[in-house]
Amino acid sequence: MNKFIAQEEQFCAHNYEPLPVVLSRGRGIHLWDEQGRRYTDMMSAYSAVSHGHLHPRLVSALNKQIAQLAVISRAFYSDKLGPFLEKACEITGQDRALPMNTGAEAVETALKAARKWAYQVKGVPKNKAEIIACEGNFHGRTIAIVGLSSEDQYREGFGPFPGGLKTIAFADADALEQAITPNTAAFIVEPIQGENGIIVPPEGYLAKCAEICKKHNVLLLVDEIQTGLGRTGRMFACEYDNIKPDGLILGKALGGGLLPVSMFLSSREVMDVFTPGDHGSTFGGNPLAAAVGLEALNVVIEKQFPQQAEKLGEYFMAGLREIKCDAVTDVRGKGLLIGVEFDPEKITARQVCEALMQKNILSKETHDTVVRFAPPLVITQQEIDEALAIIQNVFEAI
Ligand SMILES: *Cc1c(COP(=O)(O)O)cnc(C)c1O
């Protein structure tokens, strides 16, 4: 066995099952293993690397900032956090942002804000606030968040979970209306369920949810950690339904593929339930993260990531649909967030990923049946053509 694989197997917790490739370099849409073999990245680290690996403008922003100041905690102000958050509020239309590091922390922040808002503003009796989420959701891995999950493996062995959490069917607005009670604080939802297999709800679903939430004075919290910042062909996937959520959660690509940067954004009414000492993070919003985050947003806007993802996503998906392969049961997605579903009686998604890896394309299955194609948004049409030719060979050999 490769020595680095053996070393990880010995010293790292076995909480992932990586493909057997040892990467040592990356640039743009490409990754290289230690022997110098080049791969095309169709994973983008679960959309954290939408900008591509080591985007020169982001590396330059990081280098510039790291020569000045990196971490100070929020005990002090910095000359980088304000400009970053102003930009984030400007492009989301939200009033205020609370910076964190990982996606799960930003989701926790949203849930805490919603609960406190329910008590202070909505008037829900103490400790009675309820949060509704969807079956098949993925919002992260903390105990509270897996308490919201409907996935047995995410929960089994980790209970007990906090109370006041429930799940309803995804893509079913009526189920939401029925689940709401006078104590409901918030409904949290992904515009497209990424980890559940790139599940796209019917058009208008989020708009209906927004209407129902408004009617019942329930906060609509949209988790765009994976779908946000251009990935689906819009800056935010909820723009397809023309809605502005009461709370928006960002992460992954917000750090430009260099650092963990996340945030929860909302109105003053919601965000102002937080007072000094209520909630925080030592690293959240540090000058290094803020400098990289701001440049990551600038690149998304200037390089027109949403338009690129829309155009190239349609092209890529059309190409995938043209491939003749009996084992493929569905090709779906939006923008450059694409899932190909396989008939498990014919082949597992893992086997497809291993076959793609042999031909220098890296992706990872989600669940047992879906292979994801979510390249960095800097990919070109020619590079998609090259990838499609290989994917076609691999699929046709199945
Ligand atoms: C990845 C992801 C998270 C969790 O983010 P981490 O940075 O891994 O904590 C939450 N929600 C969605 C939709 C995600 O895709």
Ligand as a Chemical Component Dictionary entry (heavy atoms), coordinates in Angstrom:
data_LIG
# 
_chem_comp.id                   LIG 
_chem_comp.type                 NON-POLYMER 
_chem_comp.pdbx_formal_charge   0 
_chem_comp.three_letter_code    LIG 
# 
loop_
_chem_comp_atom.comp_id 
_chem_comp_atom.atom_id 
_chem_comp_atom.alt_atom_id 
_chem_comp_atom.type_symbol 
_chem_comp_atom.charge 
_chem_comp_atom.model_Cartn_x 
_chem_comp_atom.model_Cartn_y 
_chem_comp_atom.model_Cartn_z 
_chem_comp_atom.pdbx_ordinal 
LIG C1 C1 C 0 -21.027 21.235 3.412 1  
LIG C2 C2 C 0 -22.356 21.699 3.877 2  
LIG C3 C3 C 0 -22.575 22.084 5.217 3  
LIG C4 C4 C 0 -21.531 21.943 6.289 4  
LIG O1 O1 O 0 -20.383 22.674 6.046 5  
LIG P1 P1 P 0 -19.016 22.286 6.831 6  
LIG O2 O2 O 0 -18.068 23.384 6.430 7  
LIG O3 O3 O 0 -18.587 20.933 6.370 8  
LIG O4 O4 O 0 -19.335 22.317 8.288 9  
LIG C5 C5 C 0 -23.824 22.573 5.542 10 
LIG N1 N1 N 0 -24.802 22.676 4.632 11 
LIG C6 C6 C 0 -24.635 22.324 3.338 12 
LIG C7 C7 C 0 -25.761 22.482 2.375 13 
LIG C8 C8 C 0 -23.422 21.807 2.922 14 
LIG O5 O5 O 0 -23.270 21.401 1.647 15 
# 
loop_
_chem_comp_bond.comp_id 
_chem_comp_bond.atom_id_1 
_chem_comp_bond.atom_id_2 
_chem_comp_bond.value_order 
_chem_comp_bond.pdbx_ordinal 
LIG C1 C2 SING 1  
LIG C2 C3 SING 2  
LIG C2 C8 DOUB 3  
LIG C3 C4 SING 4  
LIG C3 C5 DOUB 5  
LIG C4 O1 SING 6  
LIG O1 P1 SING 7  
LIG P1 O2 DOUB 8  
LIG P1 O3 SING 9  
LIG P1 O4 SING 10 
LIG C5 N1 SING 11 
LIG N1 C6 DOUB 12 
LIG C6 C7 SING 13 
LIG C6 C8 SING 14 
LIG C8 O5 SING 15 
# 
